[in-house]
């Protein structure tokens, strides 16, 4: 049962939620709300943005300043909010397809700019809401409605993509490790710069039933059995990491933050006019 403080961040009139019973998105939302409570954030100073998809229904349940925007474009909206009012805490929640397919360019350029936004990417390896199509993170060989004989495309590694594009904080956990999810989200929100937390979750309805993980517990056990911490993985040969999920912190560096640079530019240019 959530604490009274966490319940205070919920729009309880919208429950029961739309997610399938056993969906991992509720675990992620609870971790996010616990992080916001622990960080003593204020609802009126916190913005939760999203695009379109199962994960993107989350802002509807959170009693803060929320935006349910267009598919793949939520980071553009979030960027506008942060530039308009840099004092706000801005969190953007998105799915793997929402983030890395139609939203791929927005994602890499948000990383490159290093704007002070926290991106929580809920990666269930599938387009769950629209029929179970393969996404840019569906593993090779996995089945989907658009890949009845198995996926051929090599998937994105979201964390490596974020690190390569210049994000200042990048971490990954799974819904089988909810306290780790909460820890990384707290660190990400506290980080000055663009922070990415990828959370491996499951869609047992669309992905699991086609890939021998039809029950929620099948997926939780899969994550428990196949997750390896980053430090340990760094000492292992590639063949031992085949099919494994590397979790942990991939980047935590200090870089110039975009809004601060933008405001400094305005002041400098205005002073010279």
ROBA-663661 format. One record per residue: residue in three letters; x, y, z of N, C-alpha, C, O, CB in turn. Coordinates in steps of 0.1 Angstrom, whole numbers. Atoms other than C-alpha are relative to their C-alpha. Glycine has a CB too. Example, Ala and Ser with C-alpha at 12.3 -4.5 7.8 and 13.67 -1.06 7.14 Angstrom:
<atoms>
> residuo;nxx;nyy;nzz;caxx;cayy;cazz;cxx;cyy;czz;oxx;oyy;ozz;cbxx;cbyy;cbzz
> ALA;9;-12;0;123;-45;78;9;12;0;19;12;7;-10;0;12
> SER;-9;-11;0;137;-11;71;-8;11;8;-3;22;9;4;5;-14
</atoms>
This chain:
<atoms>
> residuo;nxx;nyy;nzz;caxx;cayy;cazz;cxx;cyy;czz;oxx;oyy;ozz;cbxx;cbyy;cbzz
> UNK;9;-12;0;0;0;0;9;12;0;18;14;8;-10;0;12
> UNK;-8;-12;0;15;34;-9;-2;8;12;-12;7;19;-4;9;-12
> UNK;0;-8;-12;23;58;19;-10;12;-3;-13;15;-14;14;5;3
> UNK;9;-12;2;-1;88;25;6;11;-9;0;17;-16;-4;5;13
> UNK;-7;-11;8;26;111;10;-1;-4;-15;-3;5;-23;14;1;5
> UNK;0;5;14;27;90;-22;-15;1;-5;-17;6;-17;5;-14;-2
> UNK;14;-1;4;-11;88;-23;-4;15;-3;-13;17;-12;-10;-6;10
> UNK;3;-14;3;-12;126;-22;4;5;-14;0;15;-18;7;8;11
> UNK;-4;-4;14;5;127;-56;-8;-7;-11;-5;-6;-23;15;-4;-2
> UNK;9;8;9;-22;105;-72;-13;7;-2;-19;12;7;-2;-14;4
> UNK;14;-3;3;-54;115;-90;-8;-12;1;-11;-19;-8;-1;7;-15
> UNK;6;13;-3;-72;87;-73;-14;-1;-7;-19;-12;-9;-2;-1;15
> UNK;13;1;7;-105;96;-92;1;-7;-13;-9;-12;-19;-6;14;-2
> UNK;-2;6;13;-89;81;-123;3;-15;1;6;-21;-9;11;7;-8
> UNK;-3;14;-2;-84;47;-108;-13;-8;0;-24;-3;4;8;-3;13
> UNK;-11;8;4;-86;18;-116;7;4;-13;0;10;-21;-4;-15;-1
> UNK;-8;-5;11;-58;25;-141;-3;-8;-13;-10;-19;-13;15;-1;3
> UNK;3;6;13;-59;16;-178;10;-12;-3;7;-20;-12;1;10;-11
> UNK;-10;10;3;-28;-7;-177;-5;-14;3;-14;-16;11;13;3;8
> UNK;4;15;-2;-32;-45;-180;4;-4;14;14;0;19;7;-9;-11
> UNK;-4;5;-13;-32;-63;-146;14;-6;-1;16;-15;-10;-10;-10;5
> UNK;-13;6;0;4;-71;-138;10;8;-8;22;4;-9;0;-13;-5
> UNK;-9;-8;8;19;-44;-161;11;6;9;8;10;21;-8;11;-7
> UNK;-11;-5;-8;53;-31;-149;-1;15;2;7;21;10;13;-4;-5
> UNK;0;-15;0;44;6;-155;-4;5;14;0;16;18;-9;5;-10
> UNK;4;-4;-13;27;8;-121;12;0;10;13;9;19;-11;-8;6
> UNK;-12;1;-8;60;-3;-104;8;13;-2;14;19;7;8;-12;-3
> UNK;-8;-11;3;78;25;-122;-6;13;5;1;22;10;2;1;-15
> UNK;6;-11;-5;52;51;-113;1;2;15;4;13;20;-15;0;-4
> UNK;-2;-1;-14;54;42;-77;14;4;4;16;12;13;-4;-14;7
> UNK;-14;-4;-2;92;45;-78;2;14;-2;9;21;6;10;-9;-8
> UNK;-1;-14;3;89;79;-94;-6;8;11;0;18;16;-6;3;-13
> UNK;7;-8;-10;64;91;-68;8;0;13;9;10;21;-14;-5;2
> UNK;-8;1;-12;85;78;-39;12;9;-1;16;16;9;5;-15;2
> UNK;-11;-8;2;115;96;-54;-4;15;2;4;23;8;6;-2;-14
> UNK;4;-14;-2;96;129;-56;-3;4;14;0;15;19;-13;3;-9
> UNK;3;-3;-14;83;126;-21;13;1;8;15;10;16;-8;-12;6
> UNK;-12;0;-8;118;118;-7;8;12;-3;15;17;6;9;-13;-4
> UNK;-8;-13;4;133;148;-26;-8;12;4;-3;23;2;2;0;-15
> UNK;8;-11;-4;105;169;-11;-3;10;-11;-4;22;-9;8;8;12
> UNK;4;-8;11;94;182;-44;-15;5;2;-22;-2;9;1;-7;-14
> UNK;14;-5;-2;62;203;-46;-7;-3;-13;-2;-1;-24;1;15;3
> UNK;8;3;12;34;193;-70;-1;11;-10;0;10;-22;-14;-5;4
> UNK;2;-12;9;29;228;-83;13;4;-7;13;13;-15;-6;12;8
> UNK;-12;-3;6;66;230;-92;6;-12;-7;18;-12;-11;10;5;11
> UNK;-5;12;6;69;196;-108;-9;-2;-13;-21;-2;-12;-1;-12;9
> UNK;7;2;13;60;189;-145;3;-14;-4;15;-18;-5;5;10;-11
> UNK;-2;14;6;55;153;-158;-6;1;-14;-18;3;-16;-8;-10;9
> UNK;4;-1;14;54;152;-196;0;-15;-6;7;-23;-1;9;9;-8
> UNK;0;12;7;46;123;-219;-4;1;-14;-10;12;-18;-8;-11;7
> UNK;5;0;13;39;114;-255;-12;-9;-2;-22;-6;5;11;-5;-10
> UNK;12;9;2;16;86;-267;5;-14;2;16;-18;-2;-6;2;-14
> UNK;-3;14;-2;16;50;-256;-5;-4;14;-10;4;22;15;-3;-1
> UNK;4;5;-13;9;28;-226;7;8;11;1;12;21;3;-15;2
> UNK;-8;-7;-10;37;44;-206;-5;15;1;-4;21;12;15;0;-3
> UNK;3;-15;0;25;79;-216;-13;3;7;-17;15;7;0;4;-14
> UNK;12;-3;-8;-8;75;-197;4;4;14;-5;8;22;-9;-13;0
> UNK;-4;-2;-14;12;79;-165;-3;14;5;-8;15;16;15;-2;2
> UNK;4;-13;-5;8;117;-162;-14;2;4;-17;11;12;4;11;-10
> UNK;14;-1;-4;-29;113;-161;-3;-4;14;-13;0;20;-8;-8;-9
> UNK;2;5;-13;-26;95;-128;8;8;11;6;6;23;4;-14;1
> UNK;-8;-8;-9;-1;120;-112;-5;14;2;-8;21;-8;15;0;-5
> UNK;6;-14;-4;-14;151;-94;11;10;1;15;14;11;-8;-1;13
> UNK;-10;-10;1;12;175;-106;-4;9;-12;-15;8;-17;15;-6;-1
> UNK;2;-7;13;16;198;-136;3;-9;-11;15;-13;-13;8;14;-1
> UNK;-3;11;9;12;173;-164;-4;4;-14;-13;12;-17;-8;-12;5
> UNK;2;-2;14;13;172;-202;-1;-13;-7;9;-21;-6;11;9;-6
> UNK;1;12;8;1;144;-224;0;5;-14;-10;10;-19;-14;-9;3
> UNK;-2;-7;12;15;155;-257;-1;-10;-12;-8;-20;-12;14;7;0
> UNK;1;8;12;21;140;-292;11;-11;0;21;-10;7;1;9;-12
> UNK;-9;12;0;39;107;-301;14;4;-4;16;10;-15;-6;-10;-10
> UNK;-14;-3;2;76;111;-299;5;14;2;17;16;1;3;-4;-14
> UNK;-4;-14;0;76;148;-294;0;6;15;1;18;16;-10;8;-8
> UNK;1;-5;-13;73;150;-256;12;8;5;11;17;13;-3;-11;10
> UNK;-12;-7;-5;109;161;-251;0;14;-6;6;23;0;12;-8;-5
> UNK;0;-14;6;103;191;-274;-9;9;9;-6;20;12;-6;0;-14
> UNK;8;-8;-10;74;202;-251;7;2;13;6;13;18;-14;-8;2
> UNK;-7;-1;-13;94;195;-220;11;10;-1;14;18;9;6;-14;4
> UNK;-11;-10;2;123;216;-234;-6;14;1;0;23;7;7;-2;-13
> UNK;7;-13;-1;99;245;-239;-4;4;14;-2;16;17;-12;0;-9
> UNK;3;-3;-14;87;242;-204;12;4;8;12;14;16;-7;-12;7
> UNK;-12;-2;-8;122;241;-189;6;14;-4;11;21;5;10;-11;-3
> UNK;-5;-13;4;133;271;-210;-9;12;5;-4;22;9;1;1;-15
> UNK;9;-10;-5;102;291;-200;1;2;15;0;14;20;-15;-4;-3
> UNK;-1;-2;-14;106;284;-163;11;-10;5;7;-22;9;-14;-3;7
> UNK;-10;10;-4;140;268;-154;0;-5;14;6;-14;18;13;7;-2
> UNK;1;5;-14;130;265;-117;-8;-12;1;-7;-19;12;-5;11;8
> UNK;8;12;-1;106;237;-125;8;-13;0;18;-14;-7;-11;0;-11
> UNK;-6;14;2;115;200;-120;-8;-6;-11;-20;-8;-10;-2;-8;13
> UNK;7;5;12;107;185;-154;4;-15;-2;16;-18;-3;4;8;-12
> UNK;-2;14;2;103;147;-158;-8;-4;-13;-20;-1;-14;-4;-8;12
> UNK;7;4;12;95;132;-192;0;-16;0;10;-22;0;7;5;-13
> UNK;1;14;0;82;96;-192;-4;-5;-14;-13;2;-21;-11;-5;10
> UNK;2;5;14;82;76;-225;2;-15;-1;9;-21;7;8;8;-10
> UNK;-3;14;3;82;42;-240;12;-2;-9;17;8;-14;-12;-7;-6
> UNK;-11;2;9;109;26;-261;-2;4;-14;6;9;-21;4;-15;1
> UNK;3;-4;14;91;31;-294;-1;15;0;4;22;-10;-12;-7;-5
> UNK;3;-14;-1;80;66;-284;13;8;0;15;18;-6;-8;4;13
> UNK;-13;-7;-2;116;75;-275;10;-2;-11;16;8;-16;7;-5;13
> UNK;-11;3;9;138;58;-300;-4;-2;-15;4;-3;-24;7;-13;4
> UNK;5;1;14;116;55;-332;-4;14;-4;5;22;-9;-12;-10;-1
> UNK;4;-13;4;95;86;-340;7;11;8;8;22;3;-15;1;0
> UNK;-6;-10;-9;111;104;-311;15;0;0;21;7;9;-5;-1;14
> UNK;-14;2;-1;147;94;-318;8;12;-1;18;14;6;4;-10;-11
> UNK;-8;-12;2;160;127;-331;-2;10;12;8;16;17;-4;7;-12
> UNK;2;-8;-11;144;146;-302;8;-5;12;14;3;20;-15;0;4
> UNK;-7;7;-11;160;121;-278;15;3;-1;21;8;9;-2;-15;1
> UNK;-15;-2;1;196;124;-291;4;15;1;14;18;7;5;-6;-13
> UNK;-3;-15;-1;194;162;-294;-2;5;14;5;15;19;-7;8;-10
> UNK;1;-4;-14;181;165;-258;12;-4;8;17;3;16;-13;-6;6
> UNK;-13;5;-7;211;144;-247;11;10;-4;19;14;5;3;-14;-5
> UNK;-11;-9;4;234;166;-268;0;14;6;10;19;10;-1;2;-15
> UNK;1;-14;-6;221;199;-254;3;-1;15;7;9;21;-14;5;-3
> UNK;-1;2;-15;222;185;-218;-9;10;7;-4;16;17;15;2;4
> UNK;10;-8;-7;191;204;-208;-4;-7;12;-5;-20;13;-12;3;-9
> UNK;2;6;-13;181;198;-172;-14;-6;1;-24;0;7;1;11;11
> UNK;13;8;1;153;172;-178;4;-14;4;14;-19;0;-7;1;-14
> UNK;-1;14;-2;149;137;-165;-9;-8;-9;-21;-6;-9;-3;-3;15
> UNK;7;8;9;139;112;-191;-1;-14;6;10;-21;8;6;0;-14
> UNK;2;14;-5;124;79;-178;-5;-8;-12;-16;-6;-16;-9;-1;12
> UNK;4;8;12;123;54;-207;-4;-14;5;4;-22;10;12;-1;-10
> UNK;5;13;-4;101;24;-200;1;-10;-12;-7;-9;-21;-15;1;5
> UNK;-4;8;12;115;-3;-223;-7;-14;2;-1;-22;10;15;-1;-2
> UNK;6;14;0;91;-33;-228;2;-7;-13;-4;-17;-16;-14;1;4
> UNK;-4;7;12;106;-41;-262;-11;-2;-11;-10;-11;-19;5;-14;3
> UNK;11;2;9;73;-37;-281;-9;13;0;-8;21;9;-9;-12;5
> UNK;10;-10;0;46;-13;-292;-13;-7;6;-20;-14;-1;-3;5;-14
> UNK;10;7;-7;21;-25;-266;-14;5;-3;-24;-3;-4;2;1;15
> UNK;13;-6;1;-8;-1;-271;-7;-2;-14;-19;-3;-15;0;15;3
> UNK;5;0;14;-11;-3;-309;0;-13;-7;-2;-14;-19;8;10;-8
> UNK;1;13;6;-10;-40;-315;11;-10;0;11;-20;-6;-3;2;-14
> UNK;-11;9;-1;23;-55;-306;10;-1;-11;16;-11;-14;-5;-14;2
> UNK;-10;0;10;45;-44;-334;14;1;6;16;5;17;-2;13;-9
> UNK;-14;-1;-5;83;-47;-331;4;14;1;0;23;-7;9;-8;-10
> UNK;-5;-14;-2;100;-16;-318;15;0;-2;21;-11;-5;-3;5;15
> UNK;-14;0;2;136;-4;-322;8;-7;11;21;-8;10;5;14;0
> UNK;-7;7;-10;145;-23;-290;-4;-15;1;1;-22;10;-2;7;14
> UNK;4;14;-1;129;-57;-297;12;-8;-3;19;-6;-13;-12;-2;-11
> UNK;-12;8;2;156;-83;-294;-1;-8;-13;-11;-12;-18;2;-10;11
> UNK;-1;9;12;168;-102;-325;-6;-14;3;-2;-20;13;15;-1;-5
> UNK;6;14;-2;148;-134;-329;-13;0;7;-21;-10;7;9;-8;7
> UNK;12;-1;-7;119;-122;-308;-12;2;-9;-10;7;-20;0;12;11
> UNK;12;0;9;83;-125;-322;-8;12;3;-10;17;15;-7;-12;2
> UNK;10;-11;-1;59;-96;-328;-10;-1;-11;-8;-9;-20;8;14;0
> UNK;10;1;11;29;-90;-349;6;4;-14;1;-1;-24;-12;9;3
> UNK;-6;-4;12;51;-74;-375;13;-8;-3;20;-6;-13;4;15;0
> UNK;-12;9;2;78;-101;-371;-4;-14;4;1;-19;14;12;5;8
> UNK;5;14;-4;59;-135;-371;11;-11;-1;9;-21;5;-11;-3;-9
> UNK;-11;10;1;92;-153;-380;12;5;8;23;-2;7;4;-2;-14
> UNK;-11;-5;-8;114;-133;-356;6;13;-5;7;14;-18;11;-11;1
> UNK;-6;-12;4;130;-99;-356;14;-1;-6;22;-9;0;0;10;12
> UNK;-14;1;5;161;-94;-378;8;12;3;20;11;4;-1;-1;-16
> UNK;-8;-12;-3;170;-58;-369;7;0;13;1;-5;23;-10;12;-1
> UNK;-8;-1;-13;197;-53;-343;-6;12;8;-8;23;3;15;3;-3
> UNK;7;-10;-7;181;-33;-315;9;11;5;21;9;6;-7;-6;12
> UNK;-7;-11;-7;192;0;-300;3;-4;14;-5;-11;21;-8;13;0
> UNK;-3;0;-14;210;0;-267;-2;14;5;6;23;3;15;-5;3
> UNK;4;-14;-3;193;30;-252;10;7;9;13;19;7;-14;0;8
> UNK;-10;-6;-9;219;36;-225;13;4;-8;18;15;-6;4;-9;12
> UNK;-12;-4;9;248;35;-250;-3;11;-9;5;20;-11;5;-13;-8
> UNK;4;-11;9;229;57;-273;0;14;8;5;24;3;-14;-2;-6
> UNK;1;-12;-8;223;83;-245;14;4;4;17;16;3;-8;-2;13
> UNK;-14;-4;-3;260;82;-234;7;6;-12;14;16;-11;7;-13;5
> UNK;-7;-5;12;272;86;-270;-5;13;-4;2;21;-10;-2;-10;-11
> UNK;6;-13;4;248;115;-275;3;11;9;1;23;6;-15;-1;-2
> UNK;-4;-11;-9;261;134;-245;-7;2;13;-5;12;19;1;12;-7
> UNK;8;-2;-12;237;129;-216;10;0;12;20;-7;12;-11;-11;2
> UNK;-9;-1;-12;253;137;-182;-3;-11;10;6;-14;18;-2;14;7
> UNK;2;11;-9;236;109;-163;-8;-11;-7;-18;-7;-14;-8;5;13
> UNK;6;11;7;226;75;-177;0;-12;9;10;-16;14;6;-3;-13
> UNK;1;12;-9;213;45;-157;-10;-10;-5;-19;-5;-13;-2;3;15
> UNK;10;10;4;194;13;-162;-3;-9;12;6;-13;19;4;-9;-12
> UNK;4;10;-10;174;-9;-139;-12;-8;-6;-16;-5;-17;-4;7;14
> UNK;12;7;5;144;-33;-142;-11;1;11;-8;4;22;4;-15;-3
> UNK;11;0;-9;110;-36;-126;1;-11;11;-6;-10;21;-13;-1;-7
> UNK;-3;10;-10;123;-66;-107;9;6;11;11;-1;21;6;-12;-6
> UNK;-9;-7;-10;146;-41;-88;-6;14;3;0;24;0;14;1;-5
> UNK;7;-13;-2;121;-13;-77;8;10;8;7;22;6;-13;-2;6
> UNK;-8;-10;-8;144;2;-51;11;6;-7;15;17;-5;5;-7;13
> UNK;-10;-5;8;171;5;-76;-5;10;-10;1;20;-13;7;-11;-8
> UNK;7;-10;9;147;22;-100;-2;13;7;1;24;2;-14;-5;-5
> UNK;2;-12;-8;138;47;-72;13;7;2;14;19;1;-6;-4;13
> UNK;-13;-6;-3;175;53;-64;5;8;-12;9;19;-11;10;-11;4
> UNK;-5;-7;12;184;61;-100;-9;12;-4;-3;22;-9;0;-11;-12
> UNK;8;-11;3;154;83;-105;3;12;9;3;23;4;-15;-4;1
> UNK;-4;-11;-9;163;103;-74;13;7;-4;14;19;-4;1;-6;14
> UNK;-12;-5;5;198;107;-87;-2;8;-12;4;19;-14;11;-11;-2
> UNK;2;-7;13;186;117;-121;-7;13;2;-3;23;-4;-8;-9;-9
> UNK;7;-12;-3;162;143;-108;9;11;6;8;23;4;-12;-2;8
> UNK;-9;-9;-7;189;158;-86;12;4;-9;19;14;-6;6;-7;12
> UNK;-11;-3;9;214;159;-115;-3;12;-8;-14;14;-13;3;-12;-10
> UNK;1;-12;8;220;192;-132;4;-3;-14;16;-4;-17;9;12;6
> UNK;-3;4;13;217;182;-168;-10;-10;-5;-19;-14;3;15;-5;-2
> UNK;9;10;6;200;157;-191;3;-13;6;14;-18;5;0;0;-15
> UNK;-2;12;-6;195;125;-172;-10;-11;-6;-22;-8;-8;-2;1;15
> UNK;8;10;6;182;92;-186;0;-12;9;11;-17;13;6;-4;-14
> UNK;1;12;-7;169;63;-166;-9;-10;-8;-21;-7;-10;-7;2;14
> UNK;7;10;7;160;33;-187;-5;-11;10;3;-16;17;9;-6;-11
> UNK;5;11;-9;137;8;-169;-5;-11;-9;-15;-9;-16;-11;6;10
> UNK;5;12;8;133;-26;-184;-12;-5;7;-12;-9;19;11;-11;0
> UNK;13;5;-5;97;-36;-180;-6;-10;-9;1;-15;-19;-9;12;3
> UNK;6;10;8;73;-60;-196;-14;3;-5;-21;10;2;0;-13;8
> UNK;14;0;5;42;-62;-218;-3;-15;-2;-1;-20;-13;-1;9;-13
> UNK;3;14;1;31;-97;-211;-12;-3;-10;-13;-13;-15;-4;-6;14
> UNK;11;2;9;0;-91;-232;4;-1;-14;-1;-9;-22;-10;12;2
> UNK;-4;-1;15;17;-82;-265;13;-7;-2;15;-14;-13;0;14;-4
> UNK;-13;6;2;53;-93;-261;1;-14;7;6;-24;1;11;9;6
> UNK;-3;13;-8;53;-120;-234;-7;-12;-5;-1;-23;-6;-5;2;14
> UNK;7;12;5;26;-142;-248;5;-6;-13;2;-17;-16;-15;3;-1
> UNK;-7;5;12;45;-145;-281;14;-5;2;19;-11;-7;0;12;-10
> UNK;-14;4;-2;78;-151;-265;2;-8;13;12;-6;20;8;13;1
> UNK;-1;10;-11;72;-177;-238;1;6;14;7;1;23;12;-9;-2
> UNK;1;-6;-13;67;-152;-210;-14;6;2;-15;19;3;11;11;2
> UNK;14;-5;1;29;-149;-209;-5;6;13;-15;14;13;-9;-11;-4
> UNK;5;-5;-13;25;-141;-171;9;11;5;21;11;2;-1;-12;10
> UNK;-8;-11;-6;37;-110;-153;12;-6;8;23;-1;7;-8;9;9
> UNK;-10;5;-8;57;-132;-129;11;-7;-8;23;-7;-4;-5;-11;10
> UNK;-10;5;10;75;-149;-159;10;10;-3;22;8;-4;-7;-6;-12
> UNK;-9;-11;4;89;-116;-168;8;5;11;20;8;10;-9;12;-6
> UNK;-8;-5;-12;99;-105;-133;11;-10;3;22;-6;5;-10;0;13
> UNK;-10;10;-2;117;-138;-129;11;1;-11;23;-1;-8;-6;-14;0
> UNK;-10;-2;11;134;-133;-163;9;11;3;22;10;1;-7;3;-14
> UNK;-9;-11;-3;147;-99;-152;9;-3;12;21;0;11;-9;12;4
> UNK;-8;4;-11;159;-113;-119;12;-9;-4;23;-8;0;-8;-7;11
> UNK;-10;10;4;177;-142;-136;10;4;-10;21;-2;-11;-7;-12;-5
> UNK;-9;-4;11;193;-123;-164;6;14;1;12;19;-8;-8;0;-13
> UNK;-5;-14;-2;203;-89;-149;14;-2;6;16;-10;15;-9;8;9
> UNK;-13;0;-4;240;-82;-143;4;14;3;2;23;-6;10;-7;-9
> UNK;-5;-14;-3;255;-51;-126;11;4;-9;19;-4;-13;4;1;15
> UNK;-10;-5;10;276;-29;-148;14;-3;4;22;-7;-5;-2;15;0
> UNK;-14;2;-4;308;-33;-128;4;-14;-2;15;-17;-7;2;4;15
> UNK;-3;14;3;306;-71;-130;0;-3;-15;9;-10;-20;-10;-9;7
> UNK;1;2;15;296;-70;-167;13;4;-7;17;-1;-17;-12;7;-6
> UNK;-13;-5;6;328;-50;-174;11;-10;0;21;-8;-8;4;13;6
> UNK;-11;10;-1;349;-80;-164;-3;-13;-8;5;-22;-7;2;-3;15
> UNK;4;13;6;330;-106;-184;2;1;-16;0;12;-22;-15;-2;3
> UNK;-1;1;14;336;-117;-220;-13;2;-7;-24;-2;-1;7;-13;-5
> UNK;12;-2;7;310;-108;-247;-9;-12;0;-21;-11;0;3;5;-14
> UNK;8;12;1;298;-144;-250;-8;-3;12;-19;-9;12;8;-12;-4
> UNK;7;2;-12;288;-145;-214;-11;10;3;-20;8;11;10;0;12
> UNK;10;-11;-2;268;-113;-217;-12;-2;-10;-21;6;-10;6;13;-2
> UNK;10;2;10;247;-127;-246;-13;-2;7;-15;-12;15;4;-12;-9
> UNK;14;1;-6;210;-122;-237;-1;5;14;-12;4;19;-4;-15;0
> UNK;1;-5;-14;218;-106;-204;-4;15;0;-2;22;-11;14;-1;7
> UNK;4;-14;-1;206;-72;-192;10;6;10;11;3;22;-15;2;6
> UNK;-10;-7;-8;234;-49;-179;-8;11;7;-13;20;0;12;5;-8
> UNK;7;-11;-8;220;-27;-151;11;8;8;21;3;11;-11;-6;9
> UNK;-10;-8;-7;237;1;-132;0;14;-5;-8;18;-14;13;-6;1
> UNK;-2;-13;5;250;36;-138;11;0;-11;22;-6;-9;4;10;11
> UNK;-9;0;11;266;41;-172;7;13;-2;18;14;-8;-8;-3;-13
> UNK;-7;-13;0;275;78;-169;-6;9;11;-17;9;14;-3;7;-14
> UNK;4;-10;-10;275;104;-142;11;11;0;21;10;8;-2;-6;14
> UNK;-10;-10;3;295;134;-154;-5;14;2;-17;16;0;7;-2;-14
> UNK;4;-14;-1;295;172;-149;2;6;-13;14;7;-18;8;7;11
> UNK;0;-6;13;287;190;-181;-7;13;0;-16;15;9;-5;-9;-12
> UNK;8;-13;1;275;226;-190;-14;-3;-3;-18;-11;-12;6;9;-10
> UNK;15;2;2;237;227;-187;-5;11;-9;-1;22;-9;-7;1;14
> UNK;5;-8;11;218;242;-216;-7;13;4;-4;23;-1;-9;-8;-9
> UNK;8;-12;-3;194;266;-199;9;10;6;7;22;3;-11;-4;10
> UNK;-10;-10;-5;222;282;-179;8;7;-10;10;19;-10;9;-7;10
> UNK;-8;-6;11;242;287;-210;-9;10;-8;-4;20;-13;6;-11;-9
> UNK;10;-8;8;211;301;-228;-2;13;7;-2;24;1;-13;-8;-2
> UNK;2;-12;-7;204;326;-201;12;9;1;11;21;0;-5;-3;15
> UNK;-12;-7;0;240;336;-199;2;7;-13;7;19;-14;12;-9;3
> UNK;-1;-6;13;239;342;-236;-9;13;-2;-5;23;-7;-3;-10;-11
> UNK;9;-12;0;209;365;-233;5;12;7;4;23;3;-14;-5;5
> UNK;-5;-11;-8;225;385;-206;12;6;-7;13;18;-6;4;-6;14
> UNK;-12;-5;7;258;388;-225;-4;8;-12;1;19;-15;9;-11;-4
> UNK;4;-7;13;241;398;-258;-8;13;4;-6;23;-2;-9;-9;-9
> UNK;8;-11;-4;216;421;-240;9;11;6;6;23;4;-10;-4;10
> UNK;-9;-9;-5;245;438;-222;8;8;-10;13;19;-8;9;-6;10
> UNK;-8;-6;11;263;445;-255;-9;9;-10;-4;15;-18;7;-10;-7
> UNK;9;-7;9;232;460;-272;-2;15;4;-9;22;-3;-14;-7;-1
</atoms>
